[in-house]
Amino acid sequence: MVLKYKKYYFAPLCVVYLQTLKFLPKIILLYLSAFLLLDFYSCKKDKFITDPSAKLEFSQDSVMFDTVFTSLGSATQNIRVRNKNKQKIKISSVWLENGSSSQFMMNVDGTKASIVNDIEIAANDSLYIFIQVNVNPTSNTSPFIIDDAIHFSVNGKEQKVVLQAWGQDAYYHKATNTIKFQDGSYLAYSLCDTLQEAFDMIGSEVVWKNDKPHVIFGYLVVDEGQKLKIKEGTQVYLNYKAGIWVYAGGQIQVLGQKDKEVLFTGARFGVDALNNPYANQTGQWDRIWINEGSDNNIIDYAIIKNGYIGIQTEQFGNDSALAKKGQLNLSNTKIQNMSMWGLYSLYYKVLAGNTVISNCQEHSVNISLGGAYYFAHCTFVNFWNGEKTRDKATVRLNNYSDKQTLPLNARFGNCIIDGKLENEILLDVKNSGSFPVTYSISNCWIRTNNALADSDVATFINNVKGGKNDTLKYKDISKYDFQPDPSETKHKNFIGAEATTDAKLFPKDILGTNRDITNVTAGAYEN
């Protein structure tokens, strides 16, 4: 008998026609079936998995180079990339986000390049990627934090591993603890005295050294009973979403001096102002948050810029809360270029003078839910020029919510309230028979189209209103120089007991110039 069958191929054997098998002896059939089964399984494993949901696993999702190098040097770390799938996987591309301009170098399975294509990993196998960074920490033109990422493309989907290196010799405050909230979110933090080489302990005070910059990751917490003192000339750089949190009972004292201000800003910057895309980018860090605390919180001669909220102060509100401890003395300070508010205060006590708060996405000053405030010789201006249009007044004053109305006592004396809008002050205040509500505004230059009329809770004395198209002339708004132009006179020559009293409280302006207390100039600058 002639065996008739269609032509077939033995590679792979798993495609042999079944009709042929019936002519073989049973013992051969058994062996051949087992062989075909193994070969079929082998064929399946040799195929690449194409499911877009298939993922790589990494030994770590971020790589931090935390060695402070003493000279131009390099460090090498590695990550392990695992394929825990039951089939081979092909990585279409692995590349550095910053490409050939990256300060990181990678070696993928023996290939050193900024991009490597068509990498195969067998089922339940892995490969190593070695990463190197070259920085000169003695160069003050290098960013404090050098960021990049390794991207992986698999079946049309991307994954990445974040790379960070410390680019300058500085004190790096890295988060060491976490607080987990009920919604699953968490806050990473370290205490102000965690990094021992960064401070001196003088009595009960944690005094930060100012010989090198301080770089903060996560939140830096001044805990209950702690007192953090930051000396003149200290530079503080905060990473994305980082902040300083003065917890209930804690205390912060920022003690800058004229021409030796304490700087708070984002940790990312370029080589110089012309090549620095972050020089005027808002929202680079979170805020300085004074959560209750002592009566001796001081911020004097500071520059706070490029964050989300410059300073937030708050007290848990009730009818006796203002009798509790919790006050901020703010002076000779500039807060500028915030993606939300410059000063945000909820039912707190603030005494401020010679302070310039400018160019924020919403309010420069947002006082909410009452409190006690005294602003003397402050310049509150908002010429925000960001992508989003600003429609909120420079200054907002509020003492209520839909649940409660709280006490408010506020005074603005010899201040400037100015900006692009026709009305740059919002008095959103409710009187309450239970709690006292009073505020006064005197000897101020205010851009507003609203009437400033006395009432049972408000007093307006000797103020000057700017008209519809009327703003003061300043030296250079683009450089945040809000000194009134020397030719400007509309904010000058205020007289009266209130003007003199406020001028005597701050007898020198923010530049150290003596004030003329007989013909008082409004704002932080005497001219």
Order of alpha helices (4+ residues) and beta strands (2+ residues): alpha-alpha-beta-beta-beta-beta-beta-beta-beta-beta-beta-beta-beta-beta-beta-beta-beta-beta-beta-beta-beta-beta-beta-beta-beta-beta-beta-beta-beta-beta-beta-beta-beta-beta-beta-beta-beta-beta-beta-beta-beta-beta-beta-beta-alpha
